[in-house]
Protein backbone atom coordinates (compact mmCIF):
# COMPACT_ATOMS: atom_id res chain seq x y z
CA UNK A 1 0.00 0.00 0.00
CA UNK A 2 0.75 3.66 -0.22
CA UNK A 3 2.52 4.87 2.95
CA UNK A 4 0.95 8.33 2.57
CA UNK A 5 -2.63 7.04 2.19
CA UNK A 6 -3.39 7.35 5.91
CA UNK A 7 -2.20 10.97 5.98
CA UNK A 8 -4.34 11.81 2.94
CA UNK A 9 -7.41 10.27 4.58
CA UNK A 10 -6.83 12.38 7.70
CA UNK A 11 -6.46 15.55 5.63
CA UNK A 12 -9.63 14.67 3.70
CA UNK A 13 -11.53 14.13 6.96
CA UNK A 14 -10.33 17.49 8.30
CA UNK A 15 -11.35 19.27 5.08
CA UNK A 16 -14.88 17.85 5.40
CA UNK A 17 -15.39 19.15 8.95
CA UNK A 18 -17.12 22.38 9.85
CA UNK A 19 -15.86 24.24 12.94
CA UNK A 20 -18.75 22.70 14.92
CA UNK A 21 -17.88 19.20 13.63
CA UNK A 22 -14.28 19.74 14.74
CA UNK A 23 -15.35 20.91 18.19
CA UNK A 24 -17.64 17.88 18.63
CA UNK A 25 -14.92 15.55 17.31
CA UNK A 26 -12.44 16.98 19.79
CA UNK A 27 -14.93 16.57 22.67
CA UNK A 28 -15.75 12.96 21.74
CA UNK A 29 -12.11 11.89 21.38
CA UNK A 30 -10.79 14.08 24.21
CA UNK A 31 -9.26 12.63 27.34
CA UNK A 32 -10.60 15.61 29.28
CA UNK A 33 -13.50 15.09 31.70
CA UNK A 34 -16.98 16.42 31.05
CA UNK A 35 -17.35 19.07 33.77
CA UNK A 36 -20.71 19.95 35.29
CA UNK A 37 -22.42 16.80 34.04
CA UNK A 38 -22.92 15.00 37.33
CA UNK A 39 -22.40 11.26 37.02
CA UNK A 40 -21.01 11.68 33.50
CA UNK A 41 -18.20 14.07 34.45
CA UNK A 42 -15.63 11.26 34.41
CA UNK A 43 -16.72 9.80 31.06
CA UNK A 44 -13.73 8.54 29.08
CA UNK A 45 -13.20 9.42 25.44
CA UNK A 46 -14.52 7.14 22.77
CA UNK A 47 -11.78 4.87 21.48
CA UNK A 48 -9.34 2.72 23.37
CA UNK A 49 -9.73 2.20 27.07
CA UNK A 50 -6.32 1.71 28.64
CA UNK A 51 -5.20 0.52 25.19
CA UNK A 52 -7.20 -2.68 25.50
CA UNK A 53 -10.69 -2.29 24.12
CA UNK A 54 -12.96 0.09 22.26
CA UNK A 55 -15.30 2.27 24.27
CA UNK A 56 -18.71 2.79 22.68
CA UNK A 57 -21.34 5.35 23.58
CA UNK A 58 -25.11 5.02 23.17
CA UNK A 59 -25.93 7.56 20.46
CA UNK A 60 -28.92 9.11 22.26
CA UNK A 61 -26.82 9.50 25.41
CA UNK A 62 -23.89 10.99 23.45
CA UNK A 63 -26.14 13.53 21.73
CA UNK A 64 -27.53 14.66 25.08
CA UNK A 65 -24.06 14.88 26.63
CA UNK A 66 -22.52 16.74 23.67
CA UNK A 67 -25.49 19.14 23.53
CA UNK A 68 -24.48 20.19 27.04
CA UNK A 69 -21.32 21.72 25.53
CA UNK A 70 -22.41 22.43 21.95
CA UNK A 71 -26.17 23.18 22.09
CA UNK A 72 -28.34 22.17 19.16
CA UNK A 73 -25.56 20.89 16.90
CA UNK A 74 -24.58 17.53 18.37
CA UNK A 75 -26.84 15.31 16.28
CA UNK A 76 -25.93 17.01 12.99
CA UNK A 77 -22.22 16.98 13.80
CA UNK A 78 -22.26 13.35 14.91
CA UNK A 79 -23.99 12.40 11.65
CA UNK A 80 -21.32 14.27 9.66
CA UNK A 81 -18.53 12.56 11.63
CA UNK A 82 -20.09 9.20 10.75
CA UNK A 83 -20.32 10.16 7.06
CA UNK A 84 -16.65 11.18 6.87
CA UNK A 85 -15.51 8.07 8.75
CA UNK A 86 -14.45 9.53 12.09
CA UNK A 87 -17.20 7.65 13.96
CA UNK A 88 -18.96 4.38 13.32
CA UNK A 89 -22.38 3.10 14.27
CA UNK A 90 -23.30 -0.22 15.81
CA UNK A 91 -26.66 -1.52 17.00
CA UNK A 92 -27.38 -3.67 20.03
CA UNK A 93 -30.55 -5.38 21.06
CA UNK A 94 -31.39 -4.26 24.56
CA UNK A 95 -34.18 -5.48 26.77
CA UNK A 96 -36.79 -2.90 27.59
CA UNK A 97 -39.61 -4.77 29.30
CA UNK A 98 -39.14 -6.80 32.46
CA UNK A 99 -41.79 -9.44 31.90
CA UNK A 100 -42.81 -9.77 28.25
CA UNK A 101 -45.66 -12.20 27.74
CA UNK A 102 -44.49 -15.51 26.32
CA UNK A 103 -46.75 -17.16 23.77
CA UNK A 104 -48.93 -19.67 25.64
CA UNK A 105 -48.30 -22.88 23.73
CA UNK A 106 -46.46 -24.59 20.89
CA UNK A 107 -49.20 -23.61 18.47
CA UNK A 108 -48.67 -19.91 18.98
CA UNK A 109 -49.10 -17.86 15.86
CA UNK A 110 -46.27 -16.02 14.18
CA UNK A 111 -47.79 -12.72 15.30
CA UNK A 112 -47.62 -13.89 18.95
CA UNK A 113 -43.88 -14.51 18.62
CA UNK A 114 -43.37 -11.23 16.75
CA UNK A 115 -45.11 -9.37 19.59
CA UNK A 116 -42.94 -11.21 22.15
CA UNK A 117 -39.74 -10.23 20.36
CA UNK A 118 -40.91 -6.63 19.84
CA UNK A 119 -41.87 -6.30 23.51
CA UNK A 120 -38.67 -7.98 24.77
CA UNK A 121 -35.97 -5.99 23.06
CA UNK A 122 -35.27 -2.88 21.06
CA UNK A 123 -32.31 -1.90 18.92
CA UNK A 124 -30.22 0.91 20.33
CA UNK A 125 -27.65 2.79 18.24
CA UNK A 126 -24.11 3.12 19.58
CA UNK A 127 -21.26 5.32 18.40
CA UNK A 128 -17.94 3.58 17.91
CA UNK A 129 -14.42 4.79 17.33
CA UNK A 130 -12.93 4.22 13.88
CA UNK A 131 -9.32 3.88 12.81
CA UNK A 132 -9.52 7.22 11.00
CA UNK A 133 -11.04 8.88 14.07
CA UNK A 134 -8.47 7.50 16.49
CA UNK A 135 -5.59 8.30 14.11
CA UNK A 136 -6.84 11.86 13.62
CA UNK A 137 -7.33 12.34 17.36
CA UNK A 138 -3.79 11.13 18.00
CA UNK A 139 -2.37 13.33 15.22
CA UNK A 140 -3.99 16.52 16.49
CA UNK A 141 -2.86 15.82 20.06
CA UNK A 142 0.80 15.46 19.05
N, C-alpha and C positions, 0 to 999 in steps of 0.2 A: 503494500500500500504506500500511499503518498504520505511522507512524514509531516507535511504541512497541512494535511486535510483537517486535523483536529483544530488547529489554529483558525483555519478559514471558517469552520462551522461556528466557532465561538464569536468571530467577528460578525458573521451573518446573523447570529442570534442577537448580538448587541445592536446591530443596525435595525432590527425589526422591533425593538423595544421603544415604547414611549417613556418619558420621564416617570410617569406613574407606574408603568410596568417594571421599570428598573428599581424603583423604590420598594415595590411589593416583592420583587425577586430578592432584593437584598434582605428584607425582613424575613422572608421564608427560609433563606439559606444562612441567616446570621446565627452566630453563636451567642449573641447578646440575649439577655432575658426580655420578657415582655412585661415591662413595668405597669403597675396599676391595673392588672387583670386578675387579681385575686389568685385563685388556685392555678391559673394558667401562667403565672408570672415566671415560672421556672421551665416553661416549655422549651425543649431542645429544638434545634433547627432540623428541617427535613434533611434527609441524607443519612450518612453513616452515624451510628451511635457507638462511640468508643471504637470506631474502625471495624466493627463486627457485623452489623446488620443495617438494613435500611429502615429508617423511621418513616411511617406513613401518617398522614393526617386525614381525618374525615373531612370531606370537602365542605360540608355545611358548617362544621365547627371552624375550619380554617377561614372561611369567608367572614364569619362573625368576628373572629379574633383579629384578622387583618383590617376589617372595617373600623375597629377600635383606633387604629393608627392612621388609616387612609380611608376616611369615610366615603362611602358610595362608589368606590372604584374597585374594590377587591374582586368581585365576581368577574368583571370585564377583564381585569388584569390577569387573573388566574387563567381564564380561558385563553388569552393571548399567549401566556407562558406555556400552556399546553400545546397550542398550535405551533409555536416555534421550537418546541422540543425541550424546553427547560424544566417542564413538569410532565409527569405521566398521570394516567388515571387507572385505577383498579376498582373493581366492585366486589363487595363481600355480601353474602347473605347473612343477615343478622336477625335473630329472633325478636319479635316485637309484641307477642301476646303470651302471657304466662301459661294459660291452659286452653290451647285451641281444641276444638271439638273433633275427636277422631271419628271417621266414618264408623257406623255401628256394626257392620258385618262384612263378610267377604264379598257380598253381592253389591257393595256400594257402587253407586254410579260414578262415572268419570267426574262429573261436576262436584260430587261430594269430596273427592280427593283434591280437585283443583281448589276448592274453597279451603280445605285443610292447609294446603301448601301456602296459599295466599295469606291466610290468617296466621300462619306460623312464622313466616320470615319475610323480610323485605330486603331488596338490594340497597346498599348504601355505597355511595361513591367516595373513594379515597384518593388523595393526591400522593404521588410517589416521586421520589427523586429520580432524575435521569442522569446518564453519564455526561451529557452536554451540560446540564444544570450544575452538577457537582464540579465538573472541570472549570466551568465559568466562575463559579463561586470561589474556587481555589485560586484561580488566576487573578481575580480582582482583589483578593485579600493579600496577595503577595506583592 
